Amino acid sequence: MKQLADLDVAHFKMPRPLQHILFWLTVSFIIIMMYSVQTNFMVSLRNNLIFMPIQIAYYYAIAGWLIPKYLFPGRYLKFGCLALGVFVLSVVVTRIVGILFVTPYTIRMMHVTEGDYFEASRRPFLMKLFDLQNMINALKGTNLVIGFVLAIKLFKMWYQRKQATLQAELNALKAQVHPHFLFNTLNNLYALSLNQSAKSPQLILNLSNILRYMLYECNTGEVLLSQEIKMLQQFISLEKLRYEDRLDINFNIYGDTDGKLIAPLLMLPLIENAFKHGAGEQMGDAWININLYVMRDELKLKISNSKAAGANKGAGKTGNIGLQNLRKRLELIYPTTHSLKIMDDHDTFLAVLDVRLNFAPQTPSQITTHEIAYTHS
């Protein structure tokens, strides 16, 4: 029984809302005890109960809204302006609440009848509101605590984001060489070699180029779009060999791909998904249409494919690890400049990817506006 009790304690995890409640109760207790030295316990308790909701709202506006929505995605100017606005608003609200509720109560409870504090309380409202010394006082105490807590929160969020980035990179490395794809390609190569097919050398060359690209050229954050497209063409050629004449596939490229950069292996999961859940799950004829549009710094990839009528919606469901990893990579690499839409109908699957491209130094590219079609012979 003792072992079971120890096990329960070891696996107990305090609910997140309860963690926050206990944290703010602890902060409030510390502040109350600090200010009790200057006034008395009841005055400090009441004033803290009045001011603390303002500080809590200020904290969550920064930590729960501005930092994740504007700071981490790199929207620094908007973050700075909004953070300054929230800061000024919290100071003004603190002063107003202090003038209307805190100062009168403190004077009454402490029996203050003279002195600077008493005289300052008798001035007009606007003079008290914009008094420099009072503004500075509004920044003390709980604001120092909030600043400290925000620093801890910022470090924690940065660390978690860094860990998520590393994990996404590991997932990308694991997904680079798909065992199923490699196994089928080697099987096809073996069958062709037995028949002494003239296609064997080209298949070996394509496979070698894909593996070289995945292992040695995808270690940077971005690659040339032209290189990525070339790898996709070689991948499609290998997959086409598996299905032969029963698969009709068209790969069309529109726009200028020169000097554009994209995260490596970003489009491959969608194309691989079209083969796996399209022709791979159909007994008869199948088709895949891939259209890639490049408009200045915008890329749009539209992939549609046939699928077995009434088949389970496995291509786009949340359990699809390939698409899950792709969404995570998009959130990390293109947090505010991407869109991925999945439409899974009765007999057709459609994926549309939009991303913002970066520009590379001008380099020659062998890929220009053209169309590539793989059709029945």
C-alpha positions as CSV (number, residue, x, y, z in Angstrom):
1,M,0.0,0.0,0.0
2,K,2.9,2.4,0.8
3,Q,4.4,1.7,-2.6
4,L,1.1,2.6,-4.3
5,A,0.8,5.8,-2.2
6,D,4.3,6.8,-3.2
7,L,3.5,6.1,-6.8
8,D,0.5,8.3,-6.7
9,V,2.5,11.2,-5.2
10,A,5.2,10.8,-7.7
11,H,2.8,11.0,-10.6
12,F,0.7,13.8,-9.1
13,K,0.8,17.0,-11.2
14,M,-0.8,20.1,-9.8
15,P,-3.3,21.6,-12.3
16,R,-2.0,24.7,-14.1
17,P,-4.8,27.1,-12.8
18,L,-4.0,26.0,-9.2
19,Q,-0.3,26.7,-9.8
20,H,-1.2,30.2,-10.9
21,I,-3.5,30.8,-7.9
22,L,-0.9,29.6,-5.4
23,F,1.8,31.7,-7.1
24,W,-0.2,35.0,-6.8
25,L,-1.2,34.2,-3.2
26,T,2.4,33.8,-2.4
27,V,3.3,37.1,-4.2
28,S,0.5,38.9,-2.4
29,F,1.6,37.6,1.0
30,I,5.1,38.8,0.4
31,I,3.9,42.3,-0.6
32,I,1.5,42.5,2.3
33,M,4.2,41.7,4.8
34,M,6.6,44.2,3.2
35,Y,4.2,47.1,3.3
36,S,2.9,46.2,6.8
37,V,6.2,47.6,8.1
38,Q,5.4,51.1,6.7
39,T,1.7,51.1,7.6
40,N,-0.1,48.3,9.4
41,F,-1.3,44.8,8.4
42,M,-5.0,45.8,7.7
43,V,-4.0,48.8,5.5
44,S,-1.5,46.7,3.6
45,L,-3.9,43.9,3.2
46,R,-6.7,46.1,1.8
47,N,-4.4,48.0,-0.5
48,N,-2.9,44.9,-1.9
49,L,-6.4,43.4,-2.6
50,I,-7.2,46.5,-4.5
51,F,-3.9,46.8,-6.5
52,M,-3.2,43.1,-7.2
53,P,-5.9,42.5,-9.8
54,I,-4.4,45.4,-11.8
55,Q,-0.9,43.9,-11.6
56,I,-2.3,40.4,-12.5
57,A,-4.1,41.8,-15.6
58,Y,-0.9,43.7,-16.5
59,Y,1.2,40.5,-16.3
60,Y,-1.1,38.3,-18.3
61,A,-1.5,41.0,-21.0
62,I,2.2,40.9,-21.5
63,A,3.0,37.3,-20.9
64,G,-0.1,35.7,-22.3
65,W,-0.8,38.0,-25.2
66,L,1.9,40.3,-26.4
67,I,5.0,38.0,-26.0
68,P,3.6,34.9,-27.8
69,K,1.7,36.9,-30.4
70,Y,4.2,39.7,-31.3
71,L,7.6,39.2,-29.7
72,F,8.4,35.6,-30.6
73,P,7.1,35.9,-34.2
74,G,9.5,38.8,-34.7
75,R,6.9,41.7,-34.8
76,Y,9.1,43.8,-32.5
77,L,7.8,47.3,-33.4
78,K,4.1,46.3,-32.7
79,F,5.2,44.5,-29.6
80,G,7.1,47.6,-28.3
81,C,4.2,49.9,-29.0
82,L,1.5,47.7,-27.4
83,A,3.7,46.9,-24.4
84,L,4.3,50.6,-23.8
85,G,0.6,51.2,-24.1
86,V,-0.3,48.4,-21.6
87,F,2.4,49.7,-19.3
88,V,1.1,53.3,-19.4
89,L,-2.5,52.1,-19.0
90,S,-1.6,50.0,-15.9
91,V,0.2,53.0,-14.3
92,V,-2.7,55.4,-15.0
93,V,-5.3,52.9,-13.7
94,T,-3.1,52.3,-10.6
95,R,-3.0,56.0,-9.9
96,I,-6.7,56.5,-10.3
97,V,-7.5,53.5,-8.1
98,G,-5.0,54.8,-5.5
99,I,-6.5,58.3,-5.5
100,L,-10.1,57.2,-5.2
101,F,-9.8,54.2,-2.9
102,V,-6.4,53.7,-1.3
103,T,-5.3,57.2,-0.2
104,P,-8.6,58.1,1.6
105,Y,-8.6,54.7,3.4
106,T,-5.0,55.0,4.4
107,I,-5.4,58.5,5.8
108,R,-8.5,57.4,7.8
109,M,-7.0,54.2,9.2
110,M,-3.6,55.8,10.0
111,H,-5.2,58.9,11.4
112,V,-3.1,61.2,9.2
113,T,-4.1,64.9,9.8
114,E,-1.0,66.8,8.6
115,G,2.2,66.4,6.6
116,D,3.1,66.1,2.9
117,Y,1.0,63.0,2.4
118,F,-2.1,64.6,3.9
119,E,-1.6,67.9,2.0
120,A,-1.0,66.0,-1.3
121,S,-4.3,64.2,-0.9
122,R,-6.2,67.5,-0.8
123,R,-4.9,68.7,-4.2
124,P,-7.2,68.6,-7.3
125,F,-7.7,65.2,-9.0
126,L,-5.7,65.9,-12.2
127,M,-2.7,67.3,-10.2
128,K,-2.7,64.2,-8.1
129,L,-3.0,62.0,-11.1
130,F,-0.1,63.4,-13.1
131,D,2.2,64.1,-10.1
132,L,5.6,62.8,-11.0
133,Q,6.5,61.5,-7.6
134,N,3.2,59.7,-7.4
135,M,3.8,58.2,-10.9
136,I,7.2,56.9,-9.7
137,N,5.6,55.4,-6.6
138,A,3.1,53.6,-8.8
139,L,6.0,51.8,-10.5
140,K,7.4,50.5,-7.2
141,G,6.4,47.5,-5.2
142,T,4.3,45.1,-7.1
143,N,5.6,46.4,-10.5
144,L,9.1,45.3,-9.4
145,V,7.6,41.8,-8.7
146,I,5.8,41.8,-12.0
147,G,9.0,42.7,-13.8
148,F,10.9,39.9,-12.1
149,V,8.1,37.4,-12.9
150,L,8.0,38.5,-16.5
151,A,11.7,38.0,-16.8
152,I,11.3,34.4,-15.6
153,K,8.3,33.8,-17.9
154,L,10.2,35.2,-20.9
155,F,13.2,33.0,-20.2
156,K,10.9,29.9,-19.8
157,M,9.1,30.6,-23.1
158,W,12.3,31.2,-24.9
159,Y,13.7,27.9,-23.6
160,Q,10.6,26.0,-24.5
161,R,10.6,27.5,-28.0
162,K,14.3,26.6,-28.4
163,Q,13.6,23.0,-27.3
164,A,10.6,22.8,-29.7
165,T,12.8,24.0,-32.6
166,L,15.4,21.4,-31.8
167,Q,12.7,18.7,-31.6
168,A,11.3,19.8,-34.9
169,E,14.8,19.6,-36.5
170,L,15.1,16.1,-35.1
171,N,11.7,15.1,-36.5
172,A,12.8,16.5,-39.9
173,L,16.0,14.5,-39.8
174,K,14.0,11.3,-39.0
175,A,11.5,12.0,-41.8
176,Q,14.2,12.8,-44.4
177,V,14.7,9.2,-45.5
178,H,11.3,7.6,-45.3
179,P,12.0,3.8,-44.7
180,H,8.8,2.8,-46.7
181,F,9.9,4.9,-49.7
182,L,13.5,3.6,-49.6
183,F,12.3,0.0,-49.2
184,N,10.0,0.2,-52.2
185,T,12.6,1.9,-54.3
186,L,15.2,-0.8,-53.6
187,N,12.6,-3.4,-54.5
188,N,11.9,-1.7,-57.8
189,L,15.6,-1.5,-58.4
190,Y,16.0,-5.2,-57.7
191,A,13.2,-6.2,-60.1
192,L,14.6,-4.0,-62.9
193,S,18.1,-5.4,-62.4
194,L,16.8,-8.9,-62.8
195,N,15.2,-8.0,-66.1
196,Q,18.3,-6.0,-67.1
197,S,16.1,-3.0,-67.7
198,A,17.6,0.1,-69.2
199,K,15.8,2.1,-66.5
200,S,18.0,0.8,-63.7
201,P,20.9,3.3,-64.2
202,Q,18.6,6.3,-64.1
203,L,16.8,5.0,-61.1
204,I,20.0,4.5,-59.2
205,L,21.2,7.9,-60.2
206,N,17.9,9.5,-59.0
207,L,18.0,7.7,-55.7
208,S,21.6,8.6,-55.2
209,N,20.8,12.3,-55.9
210,I,17.9,12.3,-53.5
211,L,19.9,10.7,-50.7
212,R,22.8,13.1,-51.2
213,Y,20.4,16.1,-51.1
214,M,18.7,14.9,-48.0
215,L,21.8,14.0,-46.1
216,Y,24.2,16.7,-47.1
217,E,22.4,19.7,-48.6
218,C,19.5,20.1,-46.1
219,N,21.6,21.0,-43.1
220,T,21.0,24.7,-43.5
221,G,17.9,26.6,-42.6
222,E,17.0,27.4,-46.2
223,V,17.9,26.0,-49.7
224,L,17.4,27.3,-53.2
225,L,13.9,26.7,-54.4
226,S,15.3,25.4,-57.7
227,Q,17.2,22.7,-55.8
228,E,14.1,21.7,-53.9
229,I,12.1,21.4,-57.1
230,K,14.8,19.3,-58.7
231,M,14.7,16.9,-55.8
232,L,10.9,16.7,-56.0
233,Q,11.1,15.9,-59.7
234,Q,13.5,13.0,-59.0
235,F,11.3,11.8,-56.2
236,I,8.2,11.8,-58.5
237,S,10.2,9.9,-61.1
238,L,11.0,7.1,-58.6
239,E,7.4,6.9,-57.4
240,K,6.0,6.9,-60.9
241,L,8.1,3.8,-61.6
242,R,6.2,1.9,-58.9
243,Y,2.7,2.5,-60.4
244,E,3.7,2.5,-64.1
245,D,0.8,3.2,-66.5
246,R,-2.0,3.1,-63.9
247,L,-0.9,6.5,-62.5
248,D,-1.4,9.7,-64.4
249,I,0.7,12.5,-62.7
250,N,1.2,16.1,-63.8
251,F,3.7,18.4,-62.2
252,N,3.4,22.0,-63.4
253,I,5.6,25.0,-62.3
254,Y,4.5,28.6,-63.0
255,G,6.7,31.6,-62.3
256,D,10.3,32.5,-61.8
257,T,12.1,30.3,-59.2
258,D,15.5,31.9,-59.6
259,G,17.1,33.3,-56.4
260,K,14.3,32.2,-54.1
261,L,14.9,30.4,-50.8
262,I,12.7,27.9,-48.9
263,A,13.0,25.6,-45.9
264,P,14.3,22.2,-47.1
265,L,11.9,19.3,-47.5
266,L,8.9,21.4,-46.8
267,M,6.9,20.3,-49.8
268,L,7.9,16.7,-49.9
269,P,5.5,15.4,-47.1
270,L,2.5,16.7,-49.1
271,I,3.7,15.1,-52.3
272,E,4.5,11.8,-50.6
273,N,1.1,12.0,-48.9
274,A,-0.6,12.2,-52.3
275,F,1.1,9.0,-53.4
276,K,0.6,7.1,-50.2
277,H,-3.1,7.9,-49.7
278,G,-3.9,8.2,-53.5
279,A,-2.4,5.6,-55.8
280,G,-1.1,3.6,-52.9
281,E,-4.6,2.8,-51.7
282,Q,-6.3,2.4,-55.1
283,M,-6.5,-0.8,-57.0
284,G,-7.3,0.8,-60.4
285,D,-6.2,3.9,-62.3
286,A,-5.2,6.9,-60.2
287,W,-4.2,10.5,-60.8
288,I,-2.2,13.3,-59.1
289,N,-2.0,16.9,-60.1
290,I,0.7,19.1,-58.6
291,N,0.7,22.9,-59.4
292,L,3.5,25.1,-58.0
293,Y,3.0,28.9,-58.4
294,V,5.8,31.4,-57.6
295,M,4.8,35.1,-57.5
296,R,7.6,37.3,-56.4
297,D,8.1,36.3,-52.8
298,E,5.0,34.1,-52.5
299,L,4.8,30.4,-53.1
300,K,1.6,28.4,-53.6
301,L,1.6,24.6,-53.9
302,K,-1.7,22.9,-54.8
303,I,-1.8,19.1,-54.8
304,S,-4.9,17.2,-55.7
305,N,-5.2,13.4,-56.0
306,S,-7.7,10.7,-56.5
307,K,-8.5,8.3,-53.8
308,A,-10.6,5.2,-53.3
309,A,-14.3,6.2,-53.0
310,G,-15.5,6.0,-49.4
311,A,-12.0,5.4,-48.1
312,N,-11.2,6.5,-44.6
313,K,-10.0,10.1,-44.4
314,G,-6.5,9.1,-43.4
315,A,-4.6,11.6,-45.6
316,G,-5.7,14.6,-43.6
317,K,-6.6,13.3,-40.2
318,T,-4.7,14.4,-37.1
319,G,-3.0,11.0,-36.7
320,N,-1.0,11.5,-39.9
321,I,2.5,12.0,-38.5
322,G,3.9,13.5,-41.7
323,L,1.4,16.3,-41.8
324,Q,1.7,16.8,-38.0
325,N,5.4,17.3,-38.3
326,L,4.9,19.6,-41.3
327,R,2.4,21.8,-39.4
328,K,4.9,22.1,-36.5
329,R,7.7,23.1,-38.9
330,L,5.6,25.7,-40.5
331,E,4.6,27.2,-37.1
332,L,8.3,27.4,-36.2
333,I,9.8,28.5,-39.5
334,Y,7.0,30.6,-40.9
335,P,4.8,31.5,-37.8
336,T,3.0,34.4,-39.5
337,T,3.7,33.9,-43.2
338,H,2.2,30.5,-44.0
339,S,-1.1,28.8,-44.7
340,L,-1.9,25.1,-45.0
341,K,-5.4,24.0,-46.0
342,I,-6.5,20.4,-46.3
343,M,-9.7,19.3,-48.0
344,D,-10.7,15.6,-47.9
345,D,-13.7,14.8,-50.0
346,H,-15.4,11.6,-51.0
347,D,-13.0,10.6,-53.8
348,T,-10.6,13.5,-54.0
349,F,-7.9,14.9,-51.6
350,L,-6.6,18.5,-51.9
351,A,-3.8,20.2,-50.1
352,V,-2.9,23.9,-50.5
353,L,0.3,25.4,-49.0
354,D,1.2,29.1,-49.1
355,V,4.5,30.4,-47.7
356,R,6.5,33.6,-47.9
357,L,9.9,33.1,-49.7
358,N,13.2,34.8,-49.0
359,F,15.5,36.0,-51.7
360,A,19.1,34.7,-52.2
361,P,22.0,36.4,-54.0
362,Q,21.5,36.2,-57.7
363,T,22.7,32.7,-58.9
364,P,22.0,30.9,-62.2
365,S,19.1,28.5,-62.1
366,Q,18.2,25.9,-64.6
367,I,14.5,26.0,-63.7
368,T,12.2,28.5,-65.2
369,T,8.5,28.7,-66.0
370,H,7.6,25.4,-67.6
371,E,5.4,22.4,-67.3
372,I,6.4,18.8,-66.6
373,A,3.8,16.1,-67.2
374,Y,4.0,12.4,-66.5
375,T,1.1,10.7,-68.4
376,H,0.2,7.4,-69.9
377,S,2.5,6.3,-72.6
